[in-house]
Amino acid sequence: MKTLERYVFGAFLSSFLLAFLVLSFVLTIGLFVQIVGYILDGIPMELVGRFAVVSFPETMQWTIPIGLLVASILVFSRLSADSEIAAMRACGVNLLTVMRWPLLFATLCTVAGLFINNEIVPRGHEVRRNLVKRISVGAGIDLLEPGRTITDFPNVKIHFNEKKDGKLLGLTILDYSNPNTVAKISVATAEVSQVGRDLVLRMRNISGEPTDADDSRRMSADVWEYRLKDALKDDKYKRREKDFTLLPRMTEDGTVKSEIFHAMSSAKQEVKVVSAMEKSEKSRFLRRQARRRLSDVRTEFMKRLVSAFASICFVLVGVPLGIRAQRRESTIGMAIALVVALTYNLLELLMTSLSKNYALHPEILIWLPVALCVALAARLIPKNL
C-alpha cells in the first residue's frame, strides 16, 4: 500500500469506525428502553438477556452500510475541500487508485453483511418469536408491541392500540373459527389471564358480532369474557421464511440442508404439483397460494443479498458525491448520506412489499436500488477521474 493510499484509507477507516459506533449507539437506544421496560414489568432476567443478545447484532445490517456511506462522503468531501483531490489529479493519480482500499474494505463488509443477514438476523428473529411463545401470558403481552397485528394464536388475529397498567386498550379481534364468516369484535379495554392452555380476555365496552355460529345477532355488552381455546397449545413458534438460514444445518429428519434453498425447492415443487391439477376454482386458488409462497421465499432471500450489497453500493456512490459536495461542513455530508440511505432502503422496502404480487417478479424488482446505485456511480466516477 502506497503512502497516499494508506493516508486516504486510514482517514476512511477512522471515519467509518466513528460513524459505526455513533449509529450503533443511536439504534440501540430503543432496545435499551425496551429492555428497561421489560425489567420493570417483572419479566425474568434470563428472558430479557436472551432478547438483548439476539437483538443487538441485528443492528449491524444497517450500521455497517450507513457507516461506510458516511465515511465515504465525509472523507472525500474534506479531501476535495482541501484541494487534495485536485493535487492528486495534477500528479496523475487516478481516483480509482485512491478508491481501491475503501472498495476492498466495503467488499469485506459485504461478505460480513451476507453472513449477518443470512445467519444472525434469521436466528435472532426465530429466538425472539420463540420467547414470546415460551414465556407466560403476561410477559408475552409485554413483548408484543401496540400497533402490531398479533397472528400467533390459531384462528384469531388481535390488534390493540395501547397498553396501560397491564390492560389492552383499543382492542380489535378478528375471529376466523367460523369458515363462513369473520367475526369482528371491538373492545375498549381488556384484561388478560391464563386458564390452562386457554387465553382469557375479560373485556369491557364491547361491540360487534358474537363468535357463536348459531347466533347472527350483533352484540353490545359492558362486560364479556372471550376465551381463546388452546391458544398456548404450541410452545414453539411456527418457522417462516424470515427464520430460514443460508448455511447448511442439521434438520429434524437428520439431513443437512440450506433452509432457504430447501424452502425454495419445496415451493417450486409445490407449484409444479398444483399446476398439474385439473382446472377448477380450488386448483386456481391453490396455484395462487403456492406461487405466493415461492415469491415470498425468493424475495426474502434476494432482500438479504440487496441489503448486504448496500456496503459496496454506498461506497461507489458516496465517494463521487463527496468530491462533488466540495464543502467542509459535516452537516452537508450527513444530509447527502441520509438521502441516499433512505432512498435505498425505501426502494428495498417497497419492492419487498410486492412479494404477494408474484406476477410482478418482486425478487427481480428488489434489485432496483442496487441498479440505480451502480448507474449513478457509472455516471459520476468517470467525471471525477
N, C-alpha and C positions, 0 to 999 in steps of 0.2 A: 504494500500500500504506500503510495507516494505521500509526500508531506501535505500537499494540497488536499488530497482525498482524505487523509487522516484528519486534517483540520475541519473539513466540512462534515465528515461523518461523526466526529466527536461532538460537534455542536448539535447535529441532528439527534444523536443518541441521548445526550443530556436533556434536550428539549422534550424528547419522547418520554423519557422516564419521569420528568416532572409533570407532563400532561397526563400520563398514565396514572400517577399517584393522585393527582387532583381529581381526575374524573372518577377514579375508583372510590375516593372518599365521598364525592357527591352522590354517586349511585348507591352507596351502601348506607347513607343516612336513613333512607326509607326502611331498609332492612333492620337497622338498629332500633328504629321507632317501633316496628312490628315486634321485634324480639322483646323489647322492654314491656310492650303491651301484653304479650303472652305471659311473661313472668308475673306481671301484676295481676293477671286474670287467674293465676294459680295453675297454669299448665306445667306439668312435670319438666324439670330441667333437662332430663335426658332427651325428651322430645324437642325442646327448644334448641338444644345443642345440635341435634341432627338436622333440624331445619336450617340452622346457621351454616353448618358445614356444607350442605348441598347448595345453598343459595349464593354464597359469596363468590365461588369460582365462576358462576354463570355470568357475572357482570363483565368478565373478560371478553366475551363475544362482542361487546360494544366498546369497551375502554381501549382495547388494542388498536382497532382500525381508526377510531377517532383520535387517539393519541398520535398515531402516525400522520394523520392529516394535519393536525395542529402543528406538529413538529416541522412538517414539510413547508407549510405556509409561513410560519414564523421565521424559520432559519433562512429560507431563500429570499423572503421579503427583506430581511435585515441585510443579507449579502447584496441584494440589489440596491437598497437604500444607501449603503456604504460604498457603492460603486465597485465592489469587489467582483461582481459578475462581469461588469464592463472590462475590468482589468484582466480577468481570465480570458475573455474573448480577444483582447488585444495581444495576449501572449499565445494565442492559438489553442487554448484549452476548450475542448468540446464540452457542452453541457451534459451530454450523455456520460462522459467520463466522470464528472462530478456526481451524477445521479447513480452511478453503478452500485456503490456500497449501500446507500439508502434503499435501493431496489432489492438488493440481495437480502438485506435485513427484513424488508417487507415480505419477501418470499418465505423466509423462515417463519415469520408471523402468520402467513397464510397457512403453512403446514400446521402450526400450532392451533390456528383457528379451526382447521378441519378436524383436528383431534378434539378440541373443546366442543364444537358443535355436534359432533357425531358420537361422542362418548360421555363427556362430563354433563352437558346440558340434558340429554335424554335420561341419564341415570338420575340426575337431580330432580327432574320432573316426576319420574316414577316414584322416587323416595318421598317427595313432598306429598304426592297424592295418596300414597300408601299410609303416610302418617295420619292423614285425615280419616282414613278408614279404620285405623287401628286404635286411635285414642277414643276416649269416652265421648258421649254425645255433646256435653258442654264444651269440651275442648275442641271438638270437631267444628262446632258452630263458631267458636272463636277464630279458628283458622280460615273459615270461609268469609271472604270479604263482602261487604254490602255492594250491591250493584251488579253482582255476577250471578248468572243463572246456574243453579245447582242441579246437575244431572246425575249425581252419584246414586240416587235411590231408584229402585225399579218402578216403572210406570208413572213416575211423578217428576215434574220439574218445579223447582221452588226458586222464587226471586224475592229479595227483600231490599228495602232502601236504606235501612239504618239499624244499628244495634245500640241499645241503651239499657244499662242496668240488667243485662242478661236477657233482655227481651228483643224480639224481632219486630221492627216497625215497618209499615207499608208492605205487607206480605202478599204475594200473589202465588197461588198454587194451580198448576195445570195437571189434572188427573187423567191419565190415559188408560186406566184399568178397564174402562168400557170401550171395546173396539168400535162401537157405533157412534160414539160422541166423545168430545173432550170437555170435561167439567172444569170450569174456571171459578176459582174462589178468591175473593178479595178480602183481606183481613187488615184491620187497623193495627192490632198488637197480638203477639203470640208468645207464650212461654213454652220452652222445650223440655221434655223429660223422656226418660227411657224406661220401658216396661219389658223386660226380657229382651227379645230381638226386635221389638216394635219401637218405633219413634212416635211419641205422642205430642201433638201440638194443642195446647189449651188456648183457644183463640177468642178474641173479643171483637165485637162490631164487625160481623161477617155479612157479606152479600155475595150472591152468586147462585150456582146450580149445585144441588146435592150430588154426591157420588153414587147414590143408590140408583141402579139402572131401572128399577121398577117405579121410581118416583121422579117425574119430569118437571115438577113444580120448582119455581125459583125459590131461593132460600134467603131469609134475612133473620139474623139472630144476634143477640147480645153476647152470648157465651156459647161456644161449641167446642167439642173435643174431636180432633181429627187424628186418626191413627194410621200410620204407615206400617202395614204389616210386613214383618221380616225385612225391614229397611236395613238392619245391621246384620243380615244373614251372612254376607260375604265379608271376610276380614281383609281381603286383598283388592286392590284397585285393578279394574279391567284394563289391561295394557292397550295403548293406542299407538298410532304411527309416530307420535311425538316421543314415545318411550323406546323406540327401536334403535339399537346401536349399529354401527357400521362394521367394526371389527368382529371377527368370528368369536362366538362364545358358546358354551355348553347349554343346550336346550333341555327341556324336561324329558324329552324322549331319548336323551343320551347322545344326540348328534351335535356336531359343531357347525354352526351356520352364522352367516351375517344376517342379522334380523331384518334389516331394512331391505336387503336384496331378496331375502326369502319372502318377505311380505309382498314385494313387487311381483315376484314369480307366482305366488299364490293368487294374487289379484288378477294377473294375466290369465292364469289357468281358469279362474272363475269366469272371466269374460268370455273365454272360448266355449266353456261348457254352456252357459246361458244363451250364447249366440246360436248354438246348435239346436236349441229348443224350438218347438213349433211356435209359430207366431200366435200370440194371444195377449190379452191385456196384462195378465200376470207375468208372462215372459218378458214383455216390454218393460214392465216395472223392474223385474229382476235384472235386466240388462242395464238399465239406468243406474241402479244401485251398485252393480258390480263395476261399472265404468267410473262412477264417482269414487268408489273406494280405491281403484287403481290411480285415479287422478290425485287423490289425497296423498297417497304414499309417494308418488313421483314428485309432486310439488313440495312435499315436506323435505325430501332428500335434496332436491335442487335448491331449496331455500337455504339449507345448511351450506351448500357449496357457494352460493352467491354471497352469503354473509361472510364466509371465510375469504373470498376473493376481494372483499372490500379493502383489505390491507394493501394489496398491490394497486388497486384502482385509485385509492386515495393518495398514494404517493405519486403515481403517474399524473394525476390531476393537480395535486397540491403544489408540486414544485413549480410548474409554469405559472400557476395562478399567483404563487408567492412572488415570483420575479416580476410579474406584470403589476402587482399591487404597488411596489416601489414606495412603500411607506414604513416608517419606523413604529407607528402606533400598533401595539399588540391587539387593540380592540378591533382594528380593521381585519387583521388576520383571523381573529376568533370569529368575527361575523361571517367571513367567507367560509371558514371551516364549518360553521353551524349550518349555513345554507346548503353546502354540498352534502353534509352528513344527513340532514333532514330529507333532502330530495332523494338521496339514495335509499334510505330506509323507508320512506313513504311509498316509493315505487315498489320496493320489495314487498311491503305490507299489502299494497293494493293488488299486486299480482297473486299473492298468497290467498287473498280473499276470493279469488276467482276459481279456486280448486274444485268447487262443486260444478262449475260450468265447464265440464270436461271437453266440450266441443271447441272451446277457445284455446285449448292446449296451454293451460297456465304454467305447466312445467317448462315450457319454452319461453313464454312471455316473461317469466320471472327473471330471465337473464337480461331484460331491458336495461336496468341500471348499470350493469357491467358494460353492455354495448355502448351506452351513452358516455360512460367514463372513458372507454378506450377511444371512441370517436373524438371526444373533446381533447384528450391527450394527444392524439394523432394530429390535431389541428394546431394546438398551442405549442408543443415541444419543438417542431421544426422552426417556428418563428423566433425561438429563443436560442437556437444553436449558434 
